[in-house]
Amino acid sequence: MSIRVGIYGYGNLGRGIESAIRQNGDMELAAFFTRRDPSLLVTKSADVPVYPASEVEAHADEIDVLILCGGSATDLPVQTPALASKFCVVDSFDTHARIPEHLLAVDAAAKNGGKTALISCGWDPGMFSLNRLYAGAVLPDGKDYTFWGRGVSQGHSDAIRRIEGVLDAKQYTIPVESALESVREGNTPEFTTREKHTRECFVVAEEGADLARIESEIKEMPNYFADYDTTVHFISLPELRRDHAGIPHGGFVIRSGKTGFEREHNHVIEYSLKLDSNPEFTASVIVAYARAVVKLYREGSFGCKTVFDIPPAYLSPKSREEIIAELL
Amino acid sequence: MSIRVGIYGYGNLGRGIESAIRQNGDMELAAFFTRRDPSLLVTKSADVPVYPASEVEAHADEIDVLILCGGSATDLPVQTPALASKFCVVDSFDTHARIPEHLLAVDAAAKNGGKTALISCGWDPGMFSLNRLYAGAVLPDGKDYTFWGRGVSQGHSDAIRRIEGVLDAKQYTIPVESALESVREGNTPEFTTREKHTRECFVVAEEGADLARIESEIKEMPNYFADYDTTVHFISLPELRRDHAGIPHGGFVIRSGKTGFEREHNHVIEYSLKLDSNPEFTASVIVAYARAVVKLYREGSFGCKTVFDIPPAYLSPKSREEIIAELL
């Protein structure tokens, strides 16, 4: 029985989901839901209906799992709890500090409706969280580090674009290589913010703009840049479009820890991602977990889950016997 | 309520378990079981009783989980099924091809006795298996590679020691750097055995032994060395003891895969381990999973599990709320 997926919101992540479903033979795309005018939404799946988001509940019987592709700032805190009583849902809520309250709201809705939900799915939170958990459980006497990049930060790029005289911009977060190397060697240093990551900005300025002022406004921006070593490159719009059109990202979770009666042995566990497309990889993680959510729902396991709660085998389209024979 | 652990078999792995338990505040070491004369077994835990293996069943009430530290060739295929109906057990059975039949035998025993078992725990099988599963589920259009080393292979070291004229030997398995690099760049080559790993041997020969014959016997040994580029170094016994006393190991699981409507984006997921002590790290993984086994048992989830079946949160001593707040 194929898993029928609904996509709720059609931006970069929604397109990633649309693409990822095609790589999974046990899933089919059932419908798109959008807050825009459905007749104007151009998808890559001409045969799949597009409905107004406001009418989603009328299509509950056509959807096994609804993937919520909105933003964490204002969309998901409202949408996921509102929909979790009517649909099995997966979201990528990534405001780390607010995850506990989001979990409670979604859990109440899902249990109330007898549905299964998964929040905060993707790679961080998501695969990186899993690796922090596994590594910490295996090496309790240790310390872990998460580095992000090299990759595009949408939030930082947006912050630069709001500066007067800036036409467009792209910001890359870059891990400091010497910090990475130190951790890989099994050291457990305390890093300042500046010692872990640098920020590189490619900025298109309006003609005649005061470049020195723009550069110093970027470098001094609190929270976003002031605590980092930041490099600013002014380039042309054609250059930005040619060289910085992609949305690459990635990062590293590294834990080192000691074992032995005298703590005489050191071990380093490293998990890393090198991603050409952040939204497409995030979507690929979500689609694998959407399969797990449907399996849990069919078993009667309701409520809101996290990646920590889901047995790894549930992510695979293969049977348990196949997985054990081929992968263990 | 503390988790009371029994150690069944006291070699390198058993000592690793003994050490790892001390790093986990929710666990305590309850007893050792040995096939040797208990009065002659010198452990690092003078206050923990040592019993004959033959009397293990008399101590069932004192043990929450029994960790079986025997070998995969002859011990575990007999011991794990025999003990799984009386104890919750964890083993590190690592003969990949025979895992399915081992699972069936242990599952029948565990279900029969109303106990929970976990087989094939450690890092490969174990953490590497998990990473093959997660990466394959997330990037279905891809290919994964497992590299081992740089590390000591006990089986290959033993094979060299059986050659006439050899006093002692240590063999290291080493991944081929150019193969690793190719996979990391997102290529999906087909490798021959020779292209993935090399073998480096440190050999202590008897005085007057024919070194050329020993070297060619090593290099031409079928299955063990003939399919690899092998280097042989003759060294003295003091050198072997000084420079090659440790049991380091490690390795890499790397999957690269494509996403996008035109398969235009590439992604690389890499998991790696760099271990000073193979048995101590294996023991650390087993101890975390022993915790999970006891939790599953207390919930009434009986039978034989694999690492694929266990929700990650079960490995941690922390509460679900703590894990979500701190690690997600």
Interface residues (C-beta under 8 A of the other chain):
Chain A: G16 S19 A20 R22 Q23 N24 K44 H96 I99 P100 L103 S120 P125 M127 S129 L130 N131 R132 L133 Y134 G136 A137 V138 L139 P140 D141 R184 G186 T259 G260 F261 E264 H265 N266 H267 V268 I269 E270 Y271 S272 L273 K274 L275 D276 S277 E280 F281 A283 S284 V285 A288 R291 T306 V307 F308 D309 I310 P311 P312 A313 L315 S316 P317 R320 E321 I323 I324 A325 L327 L328
Chain B: G16 S19 A20 R22 Q23 N24 K44 H96 I99 P100 L103 S120 P125 M127 S129 L130 N131 R132 L133 Y134 G136 A137 V138 L139 P140 D141 R184 G186 T259 G260 F261 E264 H265 N266 H267 V268 I269 E270 Y271 S272 L273 K274 L275 D276 S277 E280 F281 A283 S284 V285 A288 R291 T306 V307 F308 D309 I310 P311 P312 A313 L315 S316 P317 R320 E321 I323 I324 A325 L327 L328
